[in-house]
Structures are given as C-alpha cells and as structure tokens.
Amino acid sequence: MRSIGRLARETGVKVPTIRYYERVGLLPEAERSAGNQRLYDAAAVRRLAFIRHARELGFPLDAVRDLLRLADEPERSCAAVDAIARRQLVEIRRRLARLEALEGELARMLAQCEGERIADCRVIEVLGDLALRSDQPAAEDEAANTPG
C-alpha cells in the first residue's frame, strides 16, 4: 500500500488531480489508514497510469470513464473501444487542421510585416481586424476546449 504522495510520484499525477479523479469516480475511493490517510494498492497505480495515458492522448473524462468501464469487461468485443478511439482521432485531426491554419495565418502576417514602426505593423493590424470579426473564436473559447 502506498500514500497519495507516493502514488503521485510513481504515476506523475498531482495529488489534487488524484483526489479529483476519486471524487468524479474514475478512481475508486481509497482505503484509509488508522490515521485516515489514503492508501492505494497496485491496481490503483495501474488504473491511474491508464487514466494519465488516456488524458495525454486527449481523451475527455467521459471517454476515459467509458474506456475504464469497458476495460473491466475483458471478454466483450472491442468495437466500442475502437469507436471511442476513432472519435478521438477525428478530434485530434480537426485540431491539427486548425493549428495548421493558424500557423499559415501567423506566417503570412509575419511575412507582410516590415518590422519598422508599430503604426505600420501588419501583425497588430491583422490582430485588431480579427478581434472585430464575430466569426473568429476568442482565445479563451479555444483554451476552454483544450483538454487538460
């Protein structure tokens, strides 16, 4: 058995995140010592490593929950797992396309900038124009959609 601190070190997952995963049901509630300290076994290490890897791949928490549920049924067909993974792949490809478009736009802005005075700066001009457009997502909207 290991403490939450040791579990965090072993898995690279921060203590508050471990507590959060317990609270939302991704990790089972930990056993408690006589002193009320959380104690985790090897199964918790494996489960948390699974969650961490899935999150690194960008899976949202609901998908991680579904994957964990499916992993607990080893005799079942993996079609549902494949469908979840395919949805995530589509999402990653969508994000990559958006990032490539952003890269091109930024490269064009920089190529058009003469780098002399702010008053003539193409980057500032384009950013100001984009801020006025209603069809461009705000940075905070993009950040809210980023898994993490």
TORKOL-4160 file (C-alpha; in steps of 0.2 Angstrom, whole numbers, padded with zeros to 4 digits, m for minus):
148
<pt num="1" X="0000" Y="0000" Z="0000"/>
<pt num="2" X="0006" Y="0017" Z="m0004"/>
<pt num="3" X="0001" Y="0035" Z="0001"/>
<pt num="4" X="m0006" Y="0048" Z="m0010"/>
<pt num="5" X="0010" Y="0057" Z="m0011"/>
<pt num="6" X="0019" Y="0041" Z="m0016"/>
<pt num="7" X="0006" Y="0037" Z="m0029"/>
<pt num="8" X="0008" Y="0054" Z="m0036"/>
<pt num="9" X="0027" Y="0052" Z="m0038"/>
<pt num="10" X="0025" Y="0034" Z="m0046"/>
<pt num="11" X="0012" Y="0040" Z="m0059"/>
<pt num="12" X="0017" Y="0058" Z="m0062"/>
<pt num="13" X="m0001" Y="0063" Z="m0057"/>
<pt num="14" X="m0003" Y="0078" Z="m0045"/>
<pt num="15" X="m0011" Y="0075" Z="m0028"/>
<pt num="16" X="m0026" Y="0086" Z="m0031"/>
<pt num="17" X="m0029" Y="0078" Z="m0048"/>
<pt num="18" X="m0029" Y="0061" Z="m0039"/>
<pt num="19" X="m0042" Y="0067" Z="m0027"/>
<pt num="20" X="m0052" Y="0074" Z="m0041"/>
<pt num="21" X="m0052" Y="0058" Z="m0050"/>
<pt num="22" X="m0058" Y="0049" Z="m0034"/>
<pt num="23" X="m0072" Y="0062" Z="m0032"/>
<pt num="24" X="m0078" Y="0060" Z="m0050"/>
<pt num="25" X="m0077" Y="0041" Z="m0049"/>
<pt num="26" X="m0063" Y="0037" Z="m0061"/>
<pt num="27" X="m0053" Y="0030" Z="m0046"/>
<pt num="28" X="m0061" Y="0020" Z="m0033"/>
<pt num="29" X="m0062" Y="0028" Z="m0016"/>
<pt num="30" X="m0045" Y="0024" Z="m0007"/>
<pt num="31" X="m0044" Y="0013" Z="0008"/>
<pt num="32" X="m0039" Y="0023" Z="0024"/>
<pt num="33" X="m0026" Y="0020" Z="0037"/>
<pt num="34" X="m0030" Y="0021" Z="0056"/>
<pt num="35" X="m0024" Y="0039" Z="0054"/>
<pt num="36" X="m0036" Y="0042" Z="0040"/>
<pt num="37" X="m0023" Y="0043" Z="0027"/>
<pt num="38" X="m0027" Y="0037" Z="0009"/>
<pt num="39" X="m0019" Y="0021" Z="0004"/>
<pt num="40" X="m0018" Y="0014" Z="m0013"/>
<pt num="41" X="m0014" Y="m0003" Z="m0020"/>
<pt num="42" X="m0005" Y="m0009" Z="m0036"/>
<pt num="43" X="m0022" Y="m0009" Z="m0045"/>
<pt num="44" X="m0024" Y="0009" Z="m0041"/>
<pt num="45" X="m0007" Y="0013" Z="m0049"/>
<pt num="46" X="m0012" Y="0004" Z="m0065"/>
<pt num="47" X="m0029" Y="0012" Z="m0066"/>
<pt num="48" X="m0021" Y="0029" Z="m0063"/>
<pt num="49" X="m0007" Y="0026" Z="m0076"/>
<pt num="50" X="m0021" Y="0021" Z="m0088"/>
<pt num="51" X="m0031" Y="0037" Z="m0085"/>
<pt num="52" X="m0015" Y="0048" Z="m0086"/>
<pt num="53" X="m0010" Y="0040" Z="m0103"/>
<pt num="54" X="m0028" Y="0042" Z="m0110"/>
<pt num="55" X="m0028" Y="0060" Z="m0104"/>
<pt num="56" X="m0011" Y="0063" Z="m0113"/>
<pt num="57" X="m0019" Y="0057" Z="m0129"/>
<pt num="58" X="m0033" Y="0070" Z="m0126"/>
<pt num="59" X="m0047" Y="0059" Z="m0122"/>
<pt num="60" X="m0061" Y="0069" Z="m0112"/>
<pt num="61" X="m0065" Y="0062" Z="m0095"/>
<pt num="62" X="m0082" Y="0055" Z="m0101"/>
<pt num="63" X="m0072" Y="0044" Z="m0114"/>
<pt num="64" X="m0059" Y="0039" Z="m0101"/>
<pt num="65" X="m0074" Y="0034" Z="m0089"/>
<pt num="66" X="m0081" Y="0023" Z="m0104"/>
<pt num="67" X="m0064" Y="0016" Z="m0108"/>
<pt num="68" X="m0061" Y="0011" Z="m0090"/>
<pt num="69" X="m0079" Y="0003" Z="m0089"/>
<pt num="70" X="m0075" Y="m0007" Z="m0105"/>
<pt num="71" X="m0058" Y="m0012" Z="m0099"/>
<pt num="72" X="m0067" Y="m0020" Z="m0084"/>
<pt num="73" X="m0076" Y="m0032" Z="m0096"/>
<pt num="74" X="m0061" Y="m0041" Z="m0105"/>
<pt num="75" X="m0072" Y="m0054" Z="m0114"/>
<pt num="76" X="m0083" Y="m0040" Z="m0123"/>
<pt num="77" X="m0080" Y="m0035" Z="m0141"/>
<pt num="78" X="m0068" Y="m0021" Z="m0143"/>
<pt num="79" X="m0079" Y="m0012" Z="m0155"/>
<pt num="80" X="m0085" Y="0001" Z="m0143"/>
<pt num="81" X="m0067" Y="0005" Z="m0138"/>
<pt num="82" X="m0062" Y="0006" Z="m0156"/>
<pt num="83" X="m0077" Y="0019" Z="m0159"/>
<pt num="84" X="m0071" Y="0029" Z="m0144"/>
<pt num="85" X="m0053" Y="0029" Z="m0151"/>
<pt num="86" X="m0059" Y="0034" Z="m0168"/>
<pt num="87" X="m0069" Y="0049" Z="m0162"/>
<pt num="88" X="m0053" Y="0055" Z="m0153"/>
<pt num="89" X="m0043" Y="0053" Z="m0168"/>
<pt num="90" X="m0055" Y="0063" Z="m0178"/>
<pt num="91" X="m0055" Y="0076" Z="m0165"/>
<pt num="92" X="m0036" Y="0077" Z="m0165"/>
<pt num="93" X="m0035" Y="0078" Z="m0184"/>
<pt num="94" X="m0048" Y="0093" Z="m0183"/>
<pt num="95" X="m0037" Y="0101" Z="m0170"/>
<pt num="96" X="m0021" Y="0098" Z="m0181"/>
<pt num="97" X="m0030" Y="0106" Z="m0196"/>
<pt num="98" X="m0035" Y="0121" Z="m0185"/>
<pt num="99" X="m0017" Y="0123" Z="m0179"/>
<pt num="100" X="m0010" Y="0122" Z="m0197"/>
<pt num="101" X="m0022" Y="0135" Z="m0202"/>
<pt num="102" X="m0017" Y="0146" Z="m0188"/>
<pt num="103" X="0002" Y="0143" Z="m0192"/>
<pt num="104" X="m0001" Y="0148" Z="m0210"/>
<pt num="105" X="m0010" Y="0164" Z="m0205"/>
<pt num="106" X="0003" Y="0169" Z="m0192"/>
<pt num="107" X="0017" Y="0166" Z="m0205"/>
<pt num="108" X="0008" Y="0177" Z="m0218"/>
<pt num="109" X="0006" Y="0191" Z="m0205"/>
<pt num="110" X="0024" Y="0190" Z="m0201"/>
<pt num="111" X="0029" Y="0189" Z="m0220"/>
<pt num="112" X="0019" Y="0205" Z="m0223"/>
<pt num="113" X="0026" Y="0215" Z="m0208"/>
<pt num="114" X="0040" Y="0227" Z="m0212"/>
<pt num="115" X="0046" Y="0227" Z="m0194"/>
<pt num="116" X="0048" Y="0246" Z="m0193"/>
<pt num="117" X="0035" Y="0255" Z="m0183"/>
<pt num="118" X="0020" Y="0249" Z="m0173"/>
<pt num="119" X="0009" Y="0261" Z="m0183"/>
<pt num="120" X="0014" Y="0251" Z="m0199"/>
<pt num="121" X="0014" Y="0234" Z="m0191"/>
<pt num="122" X="0004" Y="0221" Z="m0200"/>
<pt num="123" X="0003" Y="0209" Z="m0186"/>
<pt num="124" X="m0005" Y="0222" Z="m0175"/>
<pt num="125" X="m0017" Y="0227" Z="m0189"/>
<pt num="126" X="m0022" Y="0209" Z="m0193"/>
<pt num="127" X="m0025" Y="0205" Z="m0175"/>
<pt num="128" X="m0035" Y="0221" Z="m0172"/>
<pt num="129" X="m0046" Y="0216" Z="m0188"/>
<pt num="130" X="m0048" Y="0198" Z="m0181"/>
<pt num="131" X="m0054" Y="0205" Z="m0164"/>
<pt num="132" X="m0068" Y="0214" Z="m0173"/>
<pt num="133" X="m0074" Y="0199" Z="m0183"/>
<pt num="134" X="m0088" Y="0189" Z="m0174"/>
<pt num="135" X="m0084" Y="0173" Z="m0184"/>
<pt num="136" X="m0067" Y="0171" Z="m0176"/>
<pt num="137" X="m0067" Y="0161" Z="m0159"/>
<pt num="138" X="m0060" Y="0170" Z="m0144"/>
<pt num="139" X="m0044" Y="0164" Z="m0137"/>
<pt num="140" X="m0052" Y="0160" Z="m0121"/>
<pt num="141" X="m0065" Y="0149" Z="m0130"/>
<pt num="142" X="m0051" Y="0139" Z="m0138"/>
<pt num="143" X="m0042" Y="0137" Z="m0121"/>
<pt num="144" X="m0059" Y="0131" Z="m0114"/>
<pt num="145" X="m0059" Y="0117" Z="m0127"/>
<pt num="146" X="m0041" Y="0111" Z="m0124"/>
<pt num="147" X="m0040" Y="0095" Z="m0114"/>
<pt num="148" X="m0031" Y="0096" Z="m0099"/>
